[in-house]
Amino acid sequence: MKKLIVIISLLSLTQINAQIDPVKYPTYTNIDDALKSGKTVYSMSFREKGLFNIPPQIKDLKSIFFLNIMGNKLEKMDAEIFMLKELEILNVNENSIKFIPDEIGELTKLTTLSINLNSLTNINPNLAKLQNLKAIHLDANSLNVFPEALMKIPSLEEINLQGNQISFIADDLYKIRNLKSLNLSANQINDLVNLQFPQNIKYLELQQNSIVKLPENLFGAKNLEFLNVSDNQIKEISSGIKGLKEVVSMNLAHNNLKDLPTEFKHLKNLKTLILTGNPMTKNKIDQLKALMPQTQIYF
């Protein structure tokens, strides 16, 4: 699990780096070189330097908008970080951070915050002050509830909470109205009955939980394209599934499904349906294939 999330973290970082023009915004890896460059410094990386603290001189580099301090030995987020008011992208993955200080609310230009593989047990309410935040990654921490602060950031488009201990999600998830991607895989969720999903949700990952039933409210997510609820305890799916008219890929592998409702025939955009590891007979699979000739079914 941890190794998988590390790979995901590295892929996410690669995507972030791809957004930065290396010619216009060269990334410095040494604080002295940055200070002596005589140029405006926009991007710094102290990745895997074995640091217990970030260099205090970084506070003098007021124009930094990208800071990568992943893979170190930080136990806290140093005060100097919060002096960088131009920060837009902050990566503190793979450290030993136990809490997020109140000063996080001062980084009002932040658009991407990644704190995967740390030791967080809760999220500071001041995070809600980051009203420009679009993506937050909190994978592989020790959170047991969905962070309430995130409900107050409607600008969020991507939330990753994979590999925590979350068992409860407040019903007002719909308030994150711009949310397109939500990853809650590998948690301890079993009940989603009253959960209302944002209308813009496109990617939903709920695999490796203890979910016994897909909530009716999910079927109102008319923009959903990718749904993964594999490795749960789902026994049946409601006829309301026909509401997911834009869904392209659905993974229902390793549940307790013996059959699917005929309403699946209404999912004209469904290209891939994964049913491996369910107690379905070959006859049922053949019926489904006849019902959905446009869909590649894996059994």
N, C-alpha and C positions, 0 to 999 in steps of 0.2 A: 504493500500500500504506500508506504513512505517513498519508496524508490519511484513508484509511478507518479506520485505528486511532484517529486523533484523534477522528473522529466517534463511534466506539464509546466512547472514553474520556469524551466529553462526555455521551453518553447514560447511561453508568454513573454519572457524577456527578449527573445529573439525578435518577436513581433514588434515589441516596443522599440528596440534598436532600429528596426527597419523603417520606423517613422522619422528617424532623425537623420538629417543630411550630414554625413561624416566630414564633408568638405567645409560646409558652412559652420557646423557645430562639432568640431573635433572633441573627442572624449579624452580628458586627462585622467591618468591613473596615479599620478604622484602630485601631492599638494605643492611641493617646492617648484616643480616644473610649471604648474598652473599659475602660481604667484609670480614667477619670473618671466612668464611668456610675454608680458606687456600687451596681451590681448584680452578682450572680454571673454570670460570663461562661462560657457553655457552648460557644459556637460562634464560630470565627474563620475568615475567608477573606482570604488575600493573593493571590488569583488574578491573574496577569498584571500584577504591580506592577513588574516589572523588577528584582526584588531579587537581590542576590548573597548575602545573608544574611538570615535572618528577624530581626525586632526582638528583641534580647536580653531586653527587658522581659516577653516572653511567659511567661517562667518564673514570673512572679508570679501568673499566671492559672491557679491550680491545679485549677480545676474544668472546664477545657476537655475536652470529649469528641469534638469534631469540629474538625479542622484541615485546611484546604485551602490548599496552597501551590503549586498547579500553575501551569505557564506562566511560570516565572521563570528566573533564570540561576544557580541553585544548582549548585555542583559537589560539594557534600557535604551530608550531613544534619547540621545544626547541633546541638551538644550540648544546647541549650535544649529541643529537641523531646523528648528522653528524660527531661526533668524533669517532663513532663506525664503523671503516672501514671494519670490518669483517661481518657486518650485511648482512644476506641473506633474512630474512623474517621479514617484519615490518607491524604490524597491528595497525592502529590508528582509527579504526572504532568508530562511535558514540561519537564524540567530537563536538567542535564548530569551527573547523579550517576553516579559510576563504581563505588562500592562502598557496601555497607550496613555500618555500624560494629557492633562487638560489643554496644553498648548497646541495640540493637534488642530484645534479650531482656528488657529492663526494662519494656517496654510490655505488661504481661501482660493488660491488659483489652482490647487491640486485637481487634476483630472483622472489620474491613475494612482492607486495606492495598493501595494502588494506586500502583505505580511504573512506569507505562507511559511509553514514549518517553524513556528515559534511556540511559545507556551502561554498564549492568551487564554484566559478563562472568561473574560467578559470584554465588552467594547465600551469605551468612554462615550458618554452621551454627547460630548462636544464634537464628536465626529459629524453630527447633524449640521454643524456650521459650514461644512464643505459643500456648498450648494452648486459648485461647478464639477463635482466628482461624477465621472462617467463609468469608471470600472474599479471594483474593489475585489481583492483576492485575499481570502482568509483561510485557505486550505490547511488542513493538518495542524490545527490548534486544539484547544480543549473547551470549545464553546458548547454549552448545552441548550441554549435557546437562540433563536434567530435574533440578531442584534436589532433592538428597537430603534436605534439611531438611524438605521438604513431606511426605515419607513418614512423618514422625514427628509429624504434626499430624492425628490422626484426626477432629478437629472440623471440618475443612475441608469445605465444601459446594460451593465454586466455585473453579476454578483457570483462569486465562487466561494462556496463554503464546504467543499468536499472534505471528507475525512475528519469531521468533528464529532461531537456527541449530541447533536441537536435532536430533541424529541418534540419540541413545541415550536410552532410558528403562529404568530398572531394572525387573526383573520383579515387584517387590513393590508395585506401584501399589495393589493390593487392600487394603493396610494403611490407606489413607485411607478408612476404612469408611463415612463419612458423605457421601462425594463424590457430588454429583448432576450437576454440570456441569463438563466438561473441554473446553477449547479449545486444541488443538495445531496449528491450521491454519497454513499458510505457514511450515513449518519444513523440515527435510531428512531426514525419517523415511522409511526404506524397509523396515524389518523390525520387525514387531510379533508375531512368531511365538509367543514364550513369555510375552507380557504377560498378566497376570491383572487383570481389571477389577473395581472395587468393585461389589458386588451392588446398591447403591442408585443407580448411574449412570443418569441420565435423558437428558442432553444430551451428545452426543459429536461434536466437530467436528475432523476430520482432513483437511479439504480442502487442496489445494495442497501436497502432499508428493510422495514418490516411492514410495508403497506399492504393492506388486505383488500382495499377497494379504491378505485379512482373516483374522485369527487365529481359530482354532477357539474359543479361550477367550472371544472376544467374544460368541459365540452363547449363552453362559451368563448374559449380563447380562439377566435376565428382566424388569427394570424399565425398560429402555431404550425411550424414546419417540421421540427425534429423532437420526438418524444422518446425518452429512454426510461423505462420502468422495469428493467430486467432485474433478476435476483431479488424479488420481493415475495409476497404470499398472496397474490391476487388470484381469486378463484373464478371470478366472472367479470365481464365488462358490460356496462349498460348500453342500451340501444342509443343513448345520447351521444355515443361516439361519432355518429353521423355529422355532428356539429363541427368536427375538425376538418373542414373541407380543404384547407391548404396544406395539411400534413403530407410530407414527402417521405419521411422515414420514421418507422415505429419499431422499437425493440421491446418485445414482451417476453424475452427468453427467461427460462428458469423461474417460472411461476407455477401455479396450480390450475392452469386453464385446460378445460376439456373441450371447450367449444368457444366460438365467437359468434356474436349476433349477426344476422343477415344484413344489418345496417352498414356493415363494412363495405358493402357494394357501392355506397354513396361516396366513398373516399376516392374520387377519380384521380387525384394527384399523388396518391400513395404509390411510390415506386418500390420501396423495400419494407418488408414485414418479417421480423425475426421471431420465430416461435420455438426455437430449440429448447429442449429441457422441460417441455410441458407434457402432461399426460394425454396427448391427443392421438387418436387413432389415424392410420393412414387414410381411412375412408373420410374422416373429417377434413384432413388436409386436402384431399382431392376435391371435396365439395368447395372448400375455400378458394382453391385455384380456379375452379370453374366460375365462382362468384366474382373473382377479381382477376380477370385475365391480364390486366395492365400492371399487376403487382408481382414482383419477384419475392416469393415466399421461401424462407429458409426454415427447415424443420429438422 
